[in-house]
Amino acid sequence: MTTHTRTPAASTADTELKARHVAMWGLGDYAAVAREVIPELGRVLVDTCRVTAGQDVLDVAAGTGNAAIPAAAAGANVVACDLSPDLLGIGRRLADEAGVRLDWRQADAEALPFDDASFDVVLSSVGVMFAPHHQVAADELVRVARPGATIGLASWMPQGFIGQMFAAMRPYAAPPPPGAQPPPLWGDEAHVRELLGARVEGLTAEKRLLPVRFERPRDFRDFFKRTYGPTIVTYRGIADEPDKVAALDAALDGLAAAHQDSNGLMTWEYLLVTARRTPA
């Protein structure tokens, strides 16, 4: 597998946006989210992509290794890349604790530093969906996949719990820059089909449910205020406006309450997509 430095020209606005993303994902404790809330997602994606020993696998926007570590445990040759060096540092430690070896690279999902047709499997577990320019990111996923390679994605759905959480935060968050697209669009099958287009075949998309439990609605809200970068940034932006803080608190509490059963169990919807890169 050959790598090289690939740095397409980026506008000043894009550079500043990516710097804000690096800072955002370094806030809080995303490792706790990956460990306590969504550990199942990476394993499901790896199993669905049928990752096997000896394959070259790329996990894009890998975070702390939610999918990359299970892929390495399956015997694959794994590269885990992410924009955030903080998350990569945590991932390295977790991989060491799990007794698996993989390659960790800081990289932008919209400008992957890998040659064309480098990987047998290209996957992303609720990661690439946060790249602001969806078509650019999708083009990169396809570009680095070998003919016949599997592309696998797990993404929060717009109408699902996390999609609704982002909708609840939107009135209190800073407006996105021109051209940036909402992350949960990656959870819309039609959108993903359009992004990947005729460059893939055999695309399947399945709605899956992730069970998540918080004892009380405010436990969910407090956990995400403490650990999850996008939520932390939103609250910081309104920290001097107590009425807005109270309103957002109430919105998140209400969202959780509407989704919880009597035992505090929620089901969060995500879209599981797999496809094969078409022959060259």
URPESUL-V666243 format. One record per residue. N is the residue number from 1. RES is the residue in one small letter. SS is DSSP state (hx for helix, st for strand, lp for the rest). D_FIRST is the distance of its C-alpha to the first C-alpha in Angstrom with 2 decimals. Layout:
BEGIN
N & RES & SS & D_FIRST
N & RES & SS & D_FIRST
END
This chain:
BEGIN
1 & m & lp & 0.00
2 & t & lp & 3.79
3 & t & st & 6.69
4 & h & lp & 10.27
5 & t & lp & 13.72
6 & r & lp & 15.03
7 & t & lp & 18.63
8 & p & lp & 20.87
9 & a & lp & 24.53
10 & a & lp & 26.09
11 & s & lp & 29.81
12 & t & hx & 31.78
13 & a & hx & 32.62
14 & d & hx & 29.01
15 & t & hx & 28.23
16 & e & hx & 31.28
17 & l & hx & 30.47
18 & k & hx & 27.02
19 & a & hx & 28.76
20 & r & hx & 31.25
21 & h & hx & 28.61
22 & v & hx & 27.08
23 & a & hx & 30.64
24 & m & hx & 31.52
25 & w & hx & 28.78
26 & g & lp & 29.65
27 & l & lp & 33.19
28 & g & lp & 34.69
29 & d & lp & 32.77
30 & y & hx & 30.04
31 & a & hx & 28.95
32 & a & hx & 32.40
33 & v & hx & 31.85
34 & a & hx & 28.60
35 & r & hx & 30.32
36 & e & hx & 33.81
37 & v & lp & 33.59
38 & i & lp & 30.32
39 & p & hx & 28.59
40 & e & hx & 28.84
41 & l & hx & 26.77
42 & g & hx & 23.31
43 & r & hx & 24.15
44 & v & hx & 25.61
45 & l & hx & 22.59
46 & v & hx & 20.24
47 & d & hx & 22.87
48 & t & hx & 23.42
49 & c & lp & 19.79
50 & r & lp & 20.04
51 & v & lp & 16.98
52 & t & lp & 16.72
53 & a & lp & 15.38
54 & g & lp & 12.01
55 & q & lp & 10.72
56 & d & st & 7.78
57 & v & st & 10.32
58 & l & st & 11.06
59 & d & st & 14.67
60 & v & st & 16.13
61 & a & lp & 19.27
62 & a & lp & 18.85
63 & g & lp & 22.03
64 & t & lp & 22.71
65 & g & lp & 20.31
66 & n & lp & 22.63
67 & a & lp & 19.95
68 & a & hx & 16.97
69 & i & hx & 19.06
70 & p & hx & 20.31
71 & a & hx & 16.89
72 & a & hx & 15.89
73 & a & hx & 19.35
74 & a & lp & 18.62
75 & g & lp & 16.03
76 & a & lp & 12.84
77 & n & st & 9.73
78 & v & st & 10.80
79 & v & st & 10.35
80 & a & st & 13.94
81 & c & st & 14.97
82 & d & st & 18.59
83 & l & lp & 21.03
84 & s & lp & 23.25
85 & p & hx & 22.67
86 & d & hx & 25.57
87 & l & hx & 24.01
88 & l & hx & 20.76
89 & g & hx & 23.03
90 & i & hx & 24.83
91 & g & hx & 21.73
92 & r & hx & 20.65
93 & r & hx & 24.17
94 & l & hx & 24.27
95 & a & hx & 21.10
96 & d & hx & 22.71
97 & e & hx & 25.91
98 & a & hx & 24.29
99 & g & lp & 22.76
100 & v & lp & 19.12
101 & r & lp & 16.07
102 & l & lp & 13.43
103 & d & st & 11.92
104 & w & st & 14.50
105 & r & st & 14.21
106 & q & st & 17.20
107 & a & lp & 16.55
108 & d & st & 18.82
109 & a & lp & 18.29
110 & e & lp & 19.83
111 & a & st & 17.46
112 & l & lp & 13.95
113 & p & lp & 11.99
114 & f & st & 8.77
115 & d & lp & 8.43
116 & d & lp & 10.29
117 & a & lp & 9.35
118 & s & lp & 5.95
119 & f & st & 7.76
120 & d & st & 10.46
121 & v & st & 12.73
122 & v & st & 13.58
123 & l & st & 16.73
124 & s & st & 19.29
125 & s & st & 22.47
126 & v & lp & 25.24
127 & g & lp & 22.92
128 & v & hx & 21.80
129 & m & hx & 25.42
130 & f & hx & 26.50
131 & a & lp & 24.68
132 & p & lp & 27.78
133 & h & lp & 26.78
134 & h & hx & 25.86
135 & q & hx & 25.00
136 & v & hx & 22.69
137 & a & hx & 20.79
138 & a & hx & 20.81
139 & d & hx & 19.52
140 & e & hx & 16.45
141 & l & hx & 15.88
142 & v & hx & 16.19
143 & r & hx & 14.24
144 & v & lp & 10.83
145 & a & st & 11.71
146 & r & st & 11.16
147 & p & st & 14.63
148 & g & st & 16.30
149 & a & st & 14.19
150 & t & st & 16.50
151 & i & st & 17.43
152 & g & st & 19.74
153 & l & st & 22.12
154 & a & st & 25.05
155 & s & st & 27.40
156 & w & st & 30.97
157 & m & lp & 33.48
158 & p & lp & 35.95
159 & q & lp & 38.95
160 & g & lp & 37.75
161 & f & hx & 38.69
162 & i & hx & 35.98
163 & g & hx & 36.45
164 & q & hx & 40.14
165 & m & hx & 39.52
166 & f & hx & 37.80
167 & a & hx & 40.71
168 & a & hx & 43.16
169 & m & hx & 41.59
170 & r & hx & 41.32
171 & p & lp & 44.96
172 & y & lp & 44.55
173 & a & lp & 41.18
174 & a & lp & 40.61
175 & p & lp & 39.97
176 & p & lp & 36.39
177 & p & lp & 35.76
178 & p & lp & 36.13
179 & g & lp & 33.26
180 & a & lp & 31.91
181 & q & lp & 31.96
182 & p & lp & 33.00
183 & p & hx & 30.21
184 & p & hx & 31.98
185 & l & hx & 31.72
186 & w & hx & 28.30
187 & g & hx & 30.50
188 & d & lp & 32.37
189 & e & hx & 31.20
190 & a & hx & 32.54
191 & h & hx & 30.73
192 & v & hx & 27.30
193 & r & hx & 28.04
194 & e & hx & 28.97
195 & l & hx & 25.88
196 & l & hx & 23.47
197 & g & hx & 25.93
198 & a & hx & 25.49
199 & r & hx & 21.71
200 & v & st & 21.69
201 & e & st & 23.91
202 & g & st & 25.52
203 & l & st & 25.66
204 & t & st & 27.69
205 & a & st & 29.18
206 & e & st & 31.27
207 & k & st & 33.38
208 & r & st & 33.03
209 & l & st & 35.30
210 & l & st & 34.37
211 & p & st & 37.40
212 & v & st & 38.10
213 & r & st & 41.25
214 & f & lp & 43.14
215 & e & lp & 46.74
216 & r & lp & 48.15
217 & p & hx & 47.05
218 & r & hx & 47.37
219 & d & hx & 45.06
220 & f & hx & 42.28
221 & r & hx & 43.24
222 & d & hx & 43.48
223 & f & hx & 40.15
224 & f & hx & 38.31
225 & k & hx & 40.39
226 & r & hx & 39.24
227 & t & hx & 35.55
228 & y & lp & 34.09
229 & g & hx & 33.17
230 & p & hx & 34.38
231 & t & hx & 37.64
232 & i & hx & 38.19
233 & v & hx & 37.76
234 & t & hx & 40.16
235 & y & hx & 42.80
236 & r & hx & 42.49
237 & g & hx & 43.24
238 & i & lp & 46.55
239 & a & lp & 47.46
240 & d & lp & 50.62
241 & e & lp & 51.77
242 & p & hx & 52.98
243 & d & hx & 54.09
244 & k & hx & 50.59
245 & v & hx & 49.13
246 & a & hx & 51.71
247 & a & hx & 51.00
248 & l & hx & 47.26
249 & d & hx & 48.01
250 & a & hx & 50.30
251 & a & hx & 47.83
252 & l & hx & 45.09
253 & d & hx & 47.70
254 & g & hx & 49.03
255 & l & hx & 45.65
256 & a & hx & 44.96
257 & a & hx & 48.52
258 & a & hx & 48.24
259 & h & hx & 45.20
260 & q & lp & 46.29
261 & d & lp & 48.39
262 & s & lp & 51.13
263 & n & lp & 48.69
264 & g & lp & 46.44
265 & l & st & 43.71
266 & m & st & 41.76
267 & t & st & 39.20
268 & w & st & 36.54
269 & e & st & 35.16
270 & y & st & 31.52
271 & l & st & 29.82
272 & l & st & 27.09
273 & v & st & 25.11
274 & t & st & 22.62
275 & a & st & 21.62
276 & r & st & 19.35
277 & r & st & 17.58
278 & t & lp & 19.78
279 & p & lp & 18.82
280 & a & lp & 18.06
END
